[in-house]
Amino acid sequence: MSEDASEEDTSLMRDWRFKIEVANQNNIFCHCRCCGYEWVDSSLNAACPCGNSDVEHIACWQFPDD
């Protein structure tokens, strides 16, 4: 493999990781383990409106688009 191809692979991987980070920042599925309330937020620190901070956070890009 040439050095140029290796640099291109590294650049593509860096771009891919950046796109995932952007998606994670804006599309976090939140589920309150106390009351069951569900919402989409842009924060991994979001607390439920019921006041509970025991919230499950899942990146929305992990869900299929059926």
All heavy atoms as TSV, in Angstrom:
chain	resi	resn	atom	element	x	y	z
A	1	MET	N	N	0.853	-1.171	0.000
A	1	MET	CA	C	0.000	0.000	0.000
A	1	MET	C	C	0.898	1.232	0.000
A	1	MET	O	O	1.857	1.317	0.748
A	1	MET	CB	C	-0.900	-0.007	1.241
A	1	MET	CG	C	-1.812	1.201	1.299
A	1	MET	SD	S	-2.878	1.215	2.745
A	1	MET	CE	C	-4.154	0.112	2.212
A	2	SER	N	N	0.559	2.196	-0.828
A	2	SER	CA	C	1.368	3.404	-0.914
A	2	SER	C	C	1.087	4.327	0.267
A	2	SER	O	O	0.071	4.226	0.940
A	2	SER	CB	C	1.091	4.138	-2.221
A	2	SER	OG	O	-0.177	4.741	-2.171
A	3	GLU	N	N	2.011	5.235	0.499
A	3	GLU	CA	C	1.845	6.202	1.593
A	3	GLU	C	C	0.645	7.106	1.331
A	3	GLU	O	O	-0.085	7.458	2.247
A	3	GLU	CB	C	3.118	7.032	1.744
A	3	GLU	CG	C	3.104	7.911	2.980
A	3	GLU	CD	C	4.427	8.618	3.198
A	3	GLU	OE1	O	5.477	7.964	3.045
A	3	GLU	OE2	O	4.384	9.810	3.503
A	4	ASP	N	N	0.391	7.458	0.062
A	4	ASP	CA	C	-0.753	8.301	-0.282
A	4	ASP	C	C	-2.068	7.616	0.062
A	4	ASP	O	O	-2.993	8.246	0.571
A	4	ASP	CB	C	-0.739	8.664	-1.769
A	4	ASP	CG	C	0.372	9.639	-2.128
A	4	ASP	OD1	O	0.869	10.330	-1.214
A	4	ASP	OD2	O	0.741	9.699	-3.317
A	5	ALA	N	N	-2.163	6.313	-0.215
A	5	ALA	CA	C	-3.379	5.568	0.096
A	5	ALA	C	C	-3.600	5.511	1.604
A	5	ALA	O	O	-4.729	5.645	2.080
A	5	ALA	CB	C	-3.313	4.162	-0.483
A	6	SER	N	N	-2.540	5.336	2.364
A	6	SER	CA	C	-2.648	5.287	3.816
A	6	SER	C	C	-3.127	6.631	4.375
A	6	SER	O	O	-3.963	6.686	5.262
A	6	SER	CB	C	-1.308	4.908	4.430
A	6	SER	OG	O	-1.397	4.898	5.834
A	7	GLU	N	N	-2.590	7.719	3.831
A	7	GLU	CA	C	-3.015	9.054	4.260
A	7	GLU	C	C	-4.475	9.302	3.911
A	7	GLU	O	O	-5.217	9.900	4.683
A	7	GLU	CB	C	-2.128	10.125	3.620
A	7	GLU	CG	C	-0.735	10.176	4.190
A	7	GLU	CD	C	0.156	11.183	3.487
A	7	GLU	OE1	O	-0.388	12.105	2.839
A	7	GLU	OE2	O	1.369	11.041	3.575
A	8	GLU	N	N	-4.910	8.821	2.740
A	8	GLU	CA	C	-6.300	8.971	2.325
A	8	GLU	C	C	-7.224	8.183	3.259
A	8	GLU	O	O	-8.270	8.681	3.665
A	8	GLU	CB	C	-6.485	8.502	0.886
A	8	GLU	CG	C	-7.889	8.718	0.369
A	8	GLU	CD	C	-8.054	8.324	-1.088
A	8	GLU	OE1	O	-7.053	8.319	-1.821
A	8	GLU	OE2	O	-9.189	8.016	-1.464
A	9	ASP	N	N	-6.841	6.956	3.609
A	9	ASP	CA	C	-7.628	6.150	4.542
A	9	ASP	C	C	-7.756	6.846	5.895
A	9	ASP	O	O	-8.823	6.874	6.491
A	9	ASP	CB	C	-7.005	4.763	4.740
A	9	ASP	CG	C	-7.126	3.888	3.516
A	9	ASP	OD1	O	-7.940	4.200	2.616
A	9	ASP	OD2	O	-6.398	2.880	3.445
A	10	THR	N	N	-6.656	7.411	6.378
A	10	THR	CA	C	-6.660	8.122	7.653
A	10	THR	C	C	-7.581	9.334	7.580
A	10	THR	O	O	-8.353	9.593	8.501
A	10	THR	CB	C	-5.229	8.564	8.024
A	10	THR	OG1	O	-4.408	7.405	8.116
A	10	THR	CG2	C	-5.207	9.302	9.342
A	11	SER	N	N	-7.539	10.049	6.483
A	11	SER	CA	C	-8.391	11.220	6.300
A	11	SER	C	C	-9.865	10.827	6.254
A	11	SER	O	O	-10.718	11.478	6.860
A	11	SER	CB	C	-8.004	11.950	5.014
A	11	SER	OG	O	-8.849	13.046	4.798
A	12	LEU	N	N	-10.180	9.749	5.544
A	12	LEU	CA	C	-11.565	9.272	5.462
A	12	LEU	C	C	-12.073	8.843	6.838
A	12	LEU	O	O	-13.216	9.132	7.203
A	12	LEU	CB	C	-11.676	8.113	4.475
A	12	LEU	CG	C	-11.514	8.470	3.008
A	12	LEU	CD1	C	-11.453	7.201	2.156
A	12	LEU	CD2	C	-12.643	9.379	2.550
A	13	MET	N	N	-11.237	8.160	7.607
A	13	MET	CA	C	-11.624	7.722	8.947
A	13	MET	C	C	-11.863	8.934	9.851
A	13	MET	O	O	-12.833	8.973	10.606
A	13	MET	CB	C	-10.551	6.828	9.554
A	13	MET	CG	C	-10.917	6.280	10.919
A	13	MET	SD	S	-12.380	5.227	10.925
A	13	MET	CE	C	-11.691	3.737	10.284
A	14	ARG	N	N	-11.025	9.936	9.758
A	14	ARG	CA	C	-11.177	11.159	10.558
A	14	ARG	C	C	-12.501	11.858	10.198
A	14	ARG	O	O	-13.243	12.288	11.063
A	14	ARG	CB	C	-9.983	12.078	10.317
A	14	ARG	CG	C	-9.940	13.281	11.201
A	14	ARG	CD	C	-8.672	14.116	11.080
A	14	ARG	NE	N	-8.009	14.083	9.777
A	14	ARG	CZ	C	-6.849	13.492	9.537
A	14	ARG	NH1	N	-6.188	12.874	10.493
A	14	ARG	NH2	N	-6.322	13.526	8.330
A	15	ASP	N	N	-12.808	11.940	8.890
A	15	ASP	CA	C	-14.064	12.554	8.445
A	15	ASP	C	C	-15.270	11.776	8.967
A	15	ASP	O	O	-16.258	12.355	9.411
A	15	ASP	CB	C	-14.127	12.621	6.917
A	15	ASP	CG	C	-13.161	13.624	6.325
A	15	ASP	OD1	O	-12.625	14.475	7.075
A	15	ASP	OD2	O	-12.930	13.546	5.104
A	16	TRP	N	N	-15.195	10.448	8.899
A	16	TRP	CA	C	-16.289	9.594	9.364
A	16	TRP	C	C	-16.526	9.804	10.862
A	16	TRP	O	O	-17.656	9.956	11.305
A	16	TRP	CB	C	-15.949	8.134	9.065
A	16	TRP	CG	C	-16.972	7.163	9.536
A	16	TRP	CD1	C	-18.148	6.843	8.928
A	16	TRP	CD2	C	-16.924	6.391	10.746
A	16	TRP	NE1	N	-18.823	5.912	9.677
A	16	TRP	CE2	C	-18.095	5.622	10.796
A	16	TRP	CE3	C	-15.994	6.280	11.777
A	16	TRP	CZ2	C	-18.360	4.753	11.848
A	16	TRP	CZ3	C	-16.269	5.416	12.818
A	16	TRP	CH2	C	-17.440	4.667	12.845
A	17	ARG	N	N	-15.460	9.825	11.653
A	17	ARG	CA	C	-15.586	10.035	13.098
A	17	ARG	C	C	-16.183	11.397	13.415
A	17	ARG	O	O	-16.996	11.523	14.323
A	17	ARG	CB	C	-14.237	9.868	13.784
A	17	ARG	CG	C	-13.789	8.440	13.857
A	17	ARG	CD	C	-12.478	8.307	14.580
A	17	ARG	NE	N	-12.085	6.910	14.671
A	17	ARG	CZ	C	-10.853	6.497	14.762
A	17	ARG	NH1	N	-9.860	7.362	14.787
A	17	ARG	NH2	N	-10.586	5.212	14.835
A	18	PHE	N	N	-15.780	12.423	12.667
A	18	PHE	CA	C	-16.319	13.755	12.879
A	18	PHE	C	C	-17.828	13.776	12.620
A	18	PHE	O	O	-18.590	14.357	13.386
A	18	PHE	CB	C	-15.608	14.775	11.980
A	18	PHE	CG	C	-16.191	16.152	12.078
A	18	PHE	CD1	C	-15.940	16.941	13.197
A	18	PHE	CD2	C	-16.990	16.656	11.065
A	18	PHE	CE1	C	-16.493	18.212	13.294
A	18	PHE	CE2	C	-17.537	17.918	11.162
A	18	PHE	CZ	C	-17.291	18.704	12.280
A	19	LYS	N	N	-18.262	13.122	11.545
A	19	LYS	CA	C	-19.699	13.085	11.223
A	19	LYS	C	C	-20.492	12.372	12.315
A	19	LYS	O	O	-21.609	12.784	12.648
A	19	LYS	CB	C	-19.918	12.408	9.867
A	19	LYS	CG	C	-19.440	13.270	8.718
A	19	LYS	CD	C	-19.573	12.556	7.392
A	19	LYS	CE	C	-19.001	13.415	6.279
A	19	LYS	NZ	N	-19.080	12.758	4.990
A	20	ILE	N	N	-19.956	11.316	12.889
A	20	ILE	CA	C	-20.616	10.616	13.984
A	20	ILE	C	C	-20.697	11.515	15.210
A	20	ILE	O	O	-21.736	11.575	15.888
A	20	ILE	CB	C	-19.888	9.293	14.327
A	20	ILE	CG1	C	-19.968	8.320	13.157
A	20	ILE	CG2	C	-20.434	8.674	15.602
A	20	ILE	CD1	C	-21.362	7.869	12.794
A	21	GLU	N	N	-19.638	12.250	15.512
A	21	GLU	CA	C	-19.653	13.175	16.653
A	21	GLU	C	C	-20.730	14.241	16.478
A	21	GLU	O	O	-21.450	14.565	17.421
A	21	GLU	CB	C	-18.290	13.846	16.818
A	21	GLU	CG	C	-17.227	12.926	17.368
A	21	GLU	CD	C	-15.858	13.601	17.441
A	21	GLU	OE1	O	-15.814	14.846	17.554
A	21	GLU	OE2	O	-14.857	12.885	17.380
A	22	VAL	N	N	-20.863	14.779	15.266
A	22	VAL	CA	C	-21.884	15.793	14.997
A	22	VAL	C	C	-23.274	15.192	15.181
A	22	VAL	O	O	-24.152	15.804	15.803
A	22	VAL	CB	C	-21.715	16.379	13.580
A	22	VAL	CG1	C	-22.920	17.225	13.190
A	22	VAL	CG2	C	-20.449	17.201	13.493
A	23	ALA	N	N	-23.493	13.991	14.666
A	23	ALA	CA	C	-24.796	13.339	14.825
A	23	ALA	C	C	-25.105	13.100	16.296
A	23	ALA	O	O	-26.238	13.297	16.739
A	23	ALA	CB	C	-24.821	12.013	14.055
A	24	ASN	N	N	-24.124	12.694	17.066
A	24	ASN	CA	C	-24.331	12.454	18.493
A	24	ASN	C	C	-24.675	13.738	19.239
A	24	ASN	O	O	-25.468	13.720	20.182
A	24	ASN	CB	C	-23.097	11.827	19.122
A	24	ASN	CG	C	-22.979	10.358	18.818
A	24	ASN	OD1	O	-23.929	9.718	18.396
A	24	ASN	ND2	N	-21.802	9.815	19.017
A	25	GLN	N	N	-24.091	14.854	18.846
A	25	GLN	CA	C	-24.316	16.108	19.548
A	25	GLN	C	C	-25.741	16.614	19.389
A	25	GLN	O	O	-26.228	17.366	20.221
A	25	GLN	CB	C	-23.361	17.187	19.044
A	25	GLN	CG	C	-21.934	16.949	19.442
A	25	GLN	CD	C	-20.982	17.932	18.788
A	25	GLN	OE1	O	-21.391	18.808	18.040
A	25	GLN	NE2	N	-19.713	17.777	19.060
A	26	ASN	N	N	-26.424	16.232	18.343
A	26	ASN	CA	C	-27.726	16.808	18.044
A	26	ASN	C	C	-28.889	15.833	18.127
A	26	ASN	O	O	-30.031	16.263	18.006
A	26	ASN	CB	C	-27.698	17.433	16.650
A	26	ASN	CG	C	-26.667	18.530	16.558
A	26	ASN	OD1	O	-26.678	19.453	17.349
A	26	ASN	ND2	N	-25.764	18.414	15.614
A	27	ASN	N	N	-28.634	14.582	18.318
A	27	ASN	CA	C	-29.698	13.583	18.232
A	27	ASN	C	C	-29.521	12.490	19.275
A	27	ASN	O	O	-29.155	11.367	18.958
A	27	ASN	CB	C	-29.714	12.951	16.838
A	27	ASN	CG	C	-29.966	13.971	15.760
A	27	ASN	OD1	O	-31.036	14.535	15.690
A	27	ASN	ND2	N	-28.965	14.212	14.940
A	28	ILE	N	N	-29.801	12.802	20.527
A	28	ILE	CA	C	-29.669	11.831	21.603
A	28	ILE	C	C	-31.064	11.415	22.068
A	28	ILE	O	O	-31.854	12.251	22.512
A	28	ILE	CB	C	-28.877	12.416	22.795
A	28	ILE	CG1	C	-27.520	12.950	22.345
A	28	ILE	CG2	C	-28.736	11.386	23.901
A	28	ILE	CD1	C	-26.585	11.918	21.769
A	29	PHE	N	N	-31.386	10.137	21.937
A	29	PHE	CA	C	-32.644	9.598	22.446
A	29	PHE	C	C	-32.485	9.406	23.946
A	29	PHE	O	O	-31.517	8.798	24.410
A	29	PHE	CB	C	-32.952	8.260	21.769
A	29	PHE	CG	C	-34.140	7.563	22.348
A	29	PHE	CD1	C	-35.423	7.960	22.012
A	29	PHE	CD2	C	-33.978	6.514	23.234
A	29	PHE	CE1	C	-36.525	7.320	22.553
A	29	PHE	CE2	C	-35.067	5.859	23.781
A	29	PHE	CZ	C	-36.346	6.267	23.435
A	30	CYS	N	N	-33.418	9.957	24.701
A	30	CYS	CA	C	-33.367	9.876	26.164
A	30	CYS	C	C	-34.577	9.109	26.683
A	30	CYS	O	O	-35.690	9.316	26.212
A	30	CYS	CB	C	-33.361	11.280	26.766
A	30	CYS	SG	S	-32.031	12.334	26.168
A	31	HIS	N	N	-34.343	8.250	27.659
A	31	HIS	CA	C	-35.408	7.452	28.277
A	31	HIS	C	C	-35.238	7.493	29.787
A	31	HIS	O	O	-34.208	7.080	30.321
A	31	HIS	CB	C	-35.335	6.007	27.783
A	31	HIS	CG	C	-36.276	5.108	28.501
A	31	HIS	ND1	N	-35.837	4.192	29.436
A	31	HIS	CD2	C	-37.622	5.003	28.448
A	31	HIS	CE1	C	-36.887	3.545	29.916
A	31	HIS	NE2	N	-37.973	4.017	29.343
A	32	CYS	N	N	-36.242	8.010	30.473
A	32	CYS	CA	C	-36.205	8.087	31.936
A	32	CYS	C	C	-36.480	6.701	32.503
A	32	CYS	O	O	-37.514	6.090	32.206
A	32	CYS	CB	C	-37.236	9.084	32.444
A	32	CYS	SG	S	-37.280	9.199	34.255
A	33	ARG	N	N	-35.578	6.217	33.328
A	33	ARG	CA	C	-35.748	4.889	33.924
A	33	ARG	C	C	-36.754	4.908	35.067
A	33	ARG	O	O	-37.182	3.860	35.534
A	33	ARG	CB	C	-34.400	4.376	34.410
A	33	ARG	CG	C	-33.455	4.038	33.262
A	33	ARG	CD	C	-32.159	3.430	33.775
A	33	ARG	NE	N	-31.317	2.998	32.699
A	33	ARG	CZ	C	-30.161	3.574	32.375
A	33	ARG	NH1	N	-29.725	4.618	33.050
A	33	ARG	NH2	N	-29.438	3.101	31.385
A	34	CYS	N	N	-37.137	6.096	35.518
A	34	CYS	CA	C	-38.087	6.207	36.622
A	34	CYS	C	C	-39.541	6.238	36.116
A	34	CYS	O	O	-40.345	5.402	36.498
A	34	CYS	CB	C	-37.786	7.467	37.435
A	34	CYS	SG	S	-38.886	7.722	38.841
A	35	CYS	N	N	-39.853	7.205	35.229
A	35	CYS	CA	C	-41.250	7.368	34.807
A	35	CYS	C	C	-41.522	6.869	33.393
A	35	CYS	O	O	-42.669	6.793	32.976
A	35	CYS	CB	C	-41.670	8.838	34.926
A	35	CYS	SG	S	-40.952	9.938	33.672
A	36	GLY	N	N	-40.459	6.552	32.629
A	36	GLY	CA	C	-40.631	6.033	31.280
A	36	GLY	C	C	-40.746	7.100	30.200
A	36	GLY	O	O	-40.896	6.774	29.024
A	37	TYR	N	N	-40.665	8.367	30.556
A	37	TYR	CA	C	-40.751	9.454	29.571
A	37	TYR	C	C	-39.601	9.331	28.578
A	37	TYR	O	O	-38.481	8.992	28.951
A	37	TYR	CB	C	-40.705	10.801	30.291
A	37	TYR	CG	C	-40.881	11.994	29.387
A	37	TYR	CD1	C	-42.111	12.260	28.785
A	37	TYR	CD2	C	-39.823	12.858	29.135
A	37	TYR	CE1	C	-42.277	13.354	27.964
A	37	TYR	CE2	C	-39.983	13.965	28.316
A	37	TYR	CZ	C	-41.211	14.204	27.727
A	37	TYR	OH	O	-41.375	15.296	26.911
A	38	GLU	N	N	-39.884	9.608	27.287
A	38	GLU	CA	C	-38.877	9.520	26.234
A	38	GLU	C	C	-38.864	10.800	25.425
A	38	GLU	O	O	-39.915	11.388	25.169
A	38	GLU	CB	C	-39.175	8.340	25.306
A	38	GLU	CG	C	-39.127	7.004	26.017
A	38	GLU	CD	C	-39.534	5.845	25.135
A	38	GLU	OE1	O	-40.248	6.062	24.129
A	38	GLU	OE2	O	-39.141	4.710	25.454
A	39	TRP	N	N	-37.665	11.254	25.032
A	39	TRP	CA	C	-37.523	12.455	24.227
A	39	TRP	C	C	-36.173	12.442	23.520
A	39	TRP	O	O	-35.328	11.633	23.814
A	39	TRP	CB	C	-37.687	13.708	25.089
A	39	TRP	CG	C	-36.551	13.994	26.034
A	39	TRP	CD1	C	-35.536	14.898	25.840
A	39	TRP	CD2	C	-36.302	13.390	27.305
A	39	TRP	NE1	N	-34.676	14.886	26.915
A	39	TRP	CE2	C	-35.122	13.978	27.839
A	39	TRP	CE3	C	-36.936	12.415	28.071
A	39	TRP	CZ2	C	-34.582	13.611	29.070
A	39	TRP	CZ3	C	-36.407	12.054	29.295
A	39	TRP	CH2	C	-35.249	12.653	29.781
A	40	VAL	N	N	-36.020	13.356	22.559
A	40	VAL	CA	C	-34.753	13.523	21.854
A	40	VAL	C	C	-34.160	14.851	22.294
A	40	VAL	O	O	-34.851	15.866	22.360
A	40	VAL	CB	C	-34.939	13.495	20.318
A	40	VAL	CG1	C	-33.637	13.801	19.603
A	40	VAL	CG2	C	-35.467	12.135	19.888
A	41	ASP	N	N	-32.871	14.843	22.623
A	41	ASP	CA	C	-32.200	16.021	23.146
A	41	ASP	C	C	-30.838	16.147	22.478
A	41	ASP	O	O	-30.431	15.273	21.713
A	41	ASP	CB	C	-32.038	15.876	24.668
A	41	ASP	CG	C	-31.944	17.204	25.380
A	41	ASP	OD1	O	-31.008	17.965	25.090
A	41	ASP	OD2	O	-32.800	17.462	26.246
A	42	SER	N	N	-30.142	17.213	22.784
A	42	SER	CA	C	-28.795	17.385	22.256
A	42	SER	C	C	-27.762	17.307	23.371
A	42	SER	O	O	-26.606	17.621	23.166
A	42	SER	CB	C	-28.677	18.726	21.528
A	42	SER	OG	O	-28.959	19.788	22.401
A	43	SER	N	N	-28.177	16.856	24.537
A	43	SER	CA	C	-27.274	16.791	25.684
A	43	SER	C	C	-27.248	15.397	26.293
A	43	SER	O	O	-28.290	14.776	26.482
A	43	SER	CB	C	-27.716	17.793	26.749
A	43	SER	OG	O	-26.969	17.623	27.930
A	44	LEU	N	N	-26.050	14.955	26.625
A	44	LEU	CA	C	-25.919	13.683	27.339
A	44	LEU	C	C	-26.180	13.864	28.837
A	44	LEU	O	O	-26.196	12.898	29.579
A	44	LEU	CB	C	-24.520	13.097	27.128
A	44	LEU	CG	C	-24.249	12.532	25.744
A	44	LEU	CD1	C	-22.782	12.162	25.606
A	44	LEU	CD2	C	-25.119	11.317	25.481
A	45	ASN	N	N	-26.387	15.086	29.264
A	45	ASN	CA	C	-26.617	15.371	30.683
A	45	ASN	C	C	-28.063	15.751	30.965
A	45	ASN	O	O	-28.368	16.252	32.035
A	45	ASN	CB	C	-25.691	16.511	31.137
A	45	ASN	CG	C	-24.233	16.145	30.979
A	45	ASN	OD1	O	-23.840	15.033	31.259
A	45	ASN	ND2	N	-23.438	17.075	30.499
A	46	ALA	N	N	-28.954	15.530	30.002
A	46	ALA	CA	C	-30.342	15.932	30.162
A	46	ALA	C	C	-31.017	15.132	31.276
A	46	ALA	O	O	-30.900	13.919	31.344
A	46	ALA	CB	C	-31.101	15.738	28.854
A	47	ALA	N	N	-31.711	15.854	32.141
A	47	ALA	CA	C	-32.514	15.219	33.188
A	47	ALA	C	C	-33.959	15.183	32.721
A	47	ALA	O	O	-34.386	15.996	31.906
A	47	ALA	CB	C	-32.395	15.991	34.496
A	48	CYS	N	N	-34.709	14.259	33.226
A	48	CYS	CA	C	-36.123	14.124	32.871
A	48	CYS	C	C	-36.930	15.281	33.472
A	48	CYS	O	O	-36.606	15.771	34.559
A	48	CYS	CB	C	-36.645	12.792	33.408
A	48	CYS	SG	S	-38.379	12.491	32.975
A	49	PRO	N	N	-37.999	15.691	32.789
A	49	PRO	CA	C	-38.871	16.718	33.364
A	49	PRO	C	C	-39.450	16.324	34.732
A	49	PRO	O	O	-39.798	17.196	35.528
A	49	PRO	CB	C	-39.990	16.867	32.333
A	49	PRO	CG	C	-39.357	16.467	31.033
A	49	PRO	CD	C	-38.379	15.373	31.415
A	50	CYS	N	N	-39.478	15.020	35.037
A	50	CYS	CA	C	-39.976	14.585	36.339
A	50	CYS	C	C	-38.948	14.843	37.444
A	50	CYS	O	O	-39.242	14.662	38.624
A	50	CYS	CB	C	-40.382	13.110	36.321
A	50	CYS	SG	S	-39.001	11.931	36.409
A	51	GLY	N	N	-37.737	15.259	37.049
A	51	GLY	CA	C	-36.690	15.561	38.016
A	51	GLY	C	C	-35.671	14.451	38.205
A	51	GLY	O	O	-34.645	14.658	38.844
A	52	ASN	N	N	-35.922	13.296	37.645
A	52	ASN	CA	C	-35.018	12.161	37.784
A	52	ASN	C	C	-33.805	12.340	36.870
A	52	ASN	O	O	-33.928	12.747	35.726
A	52	ASN	CB	C	-35.753	10.867	37.428
A	52	ASN	CG	C	-34.958	9.629	37.743
A	52	ASN	OD1	O	-33.776	9.679	38.021
A	52	ASN	ND2	N	-35.634	8.492	37.701
A	53	SER	N	N	-32.640	12.023	37.388
A	53	SER	CA	C	-31.431	12.101	36.559
A	53	SER	C	C	-30.970	10.718	36.100
A	53	SER	O	O	-29.938	10.606	35.431
A	53	SER	CB	C	-30.310	12.803	37.323
A	53	SER	OG	O	-29.994	12.078	38.494
A	54	ASP	N	N	-31.732	9.667	36.415
A	54	ASP	CA	C	-31.399	8.312	35.957
A	54	ASP	C	C	-31.990	8.131	34.561
A	54	ASP	O	O	-33.071	7.583	34.382
A	54	ASP	CB	C	-31.945	7.267	36.926
A	54	ASP	CG	C	-31.486	5.858	36.575
A	54	ASP	OD1	O	-30.596	5.700	35.721
A	54	ASP	OD2	O	-32.039	4.909	37.166
A	55	VAL	N	N	-31.281	8.676	33.562
A	55	VAL	CA	C	-31.762	8.720	32.188
A	55	VAL	C	C	-30.815	7.923	31.291
A	55	VAL	O	O	-29.601	8.090	31.357
A	55	VAL	CB	C	-31.857	10.183	31.695
A	55	VAL	CG1	C	-32.251	10.243	30.231
A	55	VAL	CG2	C	-32.840	10.971	32.554
A	56	GLU	N	N	-31.391	7.059	30.480
A	56	GLU	CA	C	-30.621	6.308	29.484
A	56	GLU	C	C	-30.464	7.195	28.252
A	56	GLU	O	O	-31.428	7.817	27.806
A	56	GLU	CB	C	-31.371	5.028	29.125
A	56	GLU	CG	C	-30.722	4.208	28.060
A	56	GLU	CD	C	-31.519	2.959	27.731
A	56	GLU	OE1	O	-32.738	2.911	27.995
A	56	GLU	OE2	O	-30.901	2.020	27.214
A	57	HIS	N	N	-29.250	7.276	27.709
A	57	HIS	CA	C	-28.970	8.086	26.524
A	57	HIS	C	C	-28.454	7.185	25.411
A	57	HIS	O	O	-27.485	6.452	25.611
A	57	HIS	CB	C	-27.911	9.147	26.843
A	57	HIS	CG	C	-28.299	10.069	27.934
A	57	HIS	ND1	N	-28.009	9.829	29.261
A	57	HIS	CD2	C	-28.979	11.236	27.905
A	57	HIS	CE1	C	-28.477	10.820	29.992
A	57	HIS	NE2	N	-29.066	11.681	29.205
A	58	ILE	N	N	-29.093	7.258	24.242
A	58	ILE	CA	C	-28.696	6.435	23.092
A	58	ILE	C	C	-28.620	7.348	21.862
A	58	ILE	O	O	-29.555	8.103	21.597
A	58	ILE	CB	C	-29.717	5.311	22.820
A	58	ILE	CG1	C	-29.903	4.439	24.056
A	58	ILE	CG2	C	-29.285	4.470	21.615
A	58	ILE	CD1	C	-31.052	3.451	23.952
A	59	ALA	N	N	-27.525	7.269	21.122
A	59	ALA	CA	C	-27.394	8.050	19.904
A	59	ALA	C	C	-28.448	7.598	18.890
A	59	ALA	O	O	-28.577	6.406	18.616
A	59	ALA	CB	C	-25.995	7.895	19.314
A	60	CYS	N	N	-29.217	8.543	18.351
A	60	CYS	CA	C	-30.316	8.204	17.430
A	60	CYS	C	C	-29.847	7.518	16.155
A	60	CYS	O	O	-30.588	6.750	15.568
A	60	CYS	CB	C	-31.103	9.459	17.071
A	60	CYS	SG	S	-32.139	10.089	18.409
A	61	TRP	N	N	-28.617	7.785	15.721
A	61	TRP	CA	C	-28.150	7.173	14.478
A	61	TRP	C	C	-28.056	5.660	14.608
A	61	TRP	O	O	-27.956	4.948	13.620
A	61	TRP	CB	C	-26.818	7.769	14.028
A	61	TRP	CG	C	-25.674	7.549	14.980
A	61	TRP	CD1	C	-25.235	8.423	15.933
A	61	TRP	CD2	C	-24.836	6.400	15.086
A	61	TRP	NE1	N	-24.181	7.876	16.618
A	61	TRP	CE2	C	-23.909	6.641	16.122
A	61	TRP	CE3	C	-24.764	5.184	14.409
A	61	TRP	CZ2	C	-22.938	5.720	16.483
A	61	TRP	CZ3	C	-23.790	4.270	14.784
A	61	TRP	CH2	C	-22.892	4.551	15.806
A	62	GLN	N	N	-28.157	5.140	15.810
A	62	GLN	CA	C	-28.080	3.694	16.019
A	62	GLN	C	C	-29.407	2.992	15.706
A	62	GLN	O	O	-29.464	1.782	15.669
A	62	GLN	CB	C	-27.671	3.389	17.460
A	62	GLN	CG	C	-26.277	3.862	17.776
A	62	GLN	CD	C	-25.858	3.525	19.199
A	62	GLN	OE1	O	-26.285	2.540	19.772
A	62	GLN	NE2	N	-25.015	4.363	19.768
A	63	PHE	N	N	-30.479	3.782	15.494
A	63	PHE	CA	C	-31.784	3.200	15.194
A	63	PHE	C	C	-31.977	3.098	13.679
A	63	PHE	O	O	-31.608	4.015	12.950
A	63	PHE	CB	C	-32.901	4.068	15.778
A	63	PHE	CG	C	-32.912	4.119	17.273
A	63	PHE	CD1	C	-32.311	5.171	17.952
A	63	PHE	CD2	C	-33.486	3.101	18.010
A	63	PHE	CE1	C	-32.308	5.221	19.327
A	63	PHE	CE2	C	-33.478	3.133	19.390
A	63	PHE	CZ	C	-32.894	4.196	20.044
A	64	PRO	N	N	-32.579	2.021	13.187
A	64	PRO	CA	C	-32.831	1.891	11.742
A	64	PRO	C	C	-33.879	2.905	11.277
A	64	PRO	O	O	-34.698	3.371	12.061
A	64	PRO	CB	C	-33.331	0.456	11.595
A	64	PRO	CG	C	-33.819	0.062	12.936
A	64	PRO	CD	C	-33.040	0.869	13.941
A	65	ASP	N	N	-33.853	3.230	9.995
A	65	ASP	CA	C	-34.791	4.195	9.399
A	65	ASP	C	C	-36.007	3.533	8.789
A	65	ASP	O	O	-36.536	4.031	7.814
A	65	ASP	CB	C	-34.077	5.015	8.317
A	65	ASP	CG	C	-33.057	5.968	8.874
A	65	ASP	OD1	O	-33.169	6.335	10.045
A	65	ASP	OD2	O	-32.150	6.338	8.117
A	66	ASP	N	N	-36.534	2.455	9.321
A	66	ASP	CA	C	-37.648	1.783	8.648
A	66	ASP	C	C	-38.789	2.715	8.441
A	66	ASP	O	O	-39.446	3.292	9.075
A	66	ASP	CB	C	-38.222	0.585	9.353
A	66	ASP	CG	C	-37.392	-0.123	10.373
A	66	ASP	OD1	O	-36.237	-0.382	10.106
A	66	ASP	OD2	O	-37.959	-0.462	11.405
